[in-house]
C-alpha cells in the first residue's frame, strides 16, 4: 500500500485527464489515520501526508495535493511497533469502532459524491461532546 501513488496516477491519467490539476471534488482517497481516535471520521481537502506513507506516494506521483481525503481513525498504540499495529487484526472494542466507522463512511462518501467536500467536512468533521 505504500506504493499506491502509481495506481492513483494511472487512474487519474485514464479517467480524470481533464481535471488532473484540481481533484478535490472528483478524487477521494480513503485511508487510516493513527492520530484520530478509533472510528472517528475526518474529511480533508489538500495538505501534506502527515507521515502516512501511502499518501506520500500519492502526493509524489500526482505532483500536487489538490484531492480529497477521508481519514478513518485507528488510534495509536504506543505499546507496539506502528507497522505491526497498522497491519494487525482488529479485535474487541477496536473492531466495534471500525465497524461503526465503516457504516458512517458509506453515508460520508455518499455525501461527498452528492454534496461535495465542503458539505462533507461540515457534516462529518464535527467534534463529539
Secondary structure, DSSP 4 states (H G I P E B T S, - for coil): -TTHHHHHHHHHHHH-GGGTT-EEEEEEEEEEETTSPTT-EEEEES---TT-HHHHHHHHHHSS--EEEEEEE----TTS-HHHHHHSPP-HHHHHHHHHHHHHHHHHHHHHHHH-HHHHHHHHSPPP-
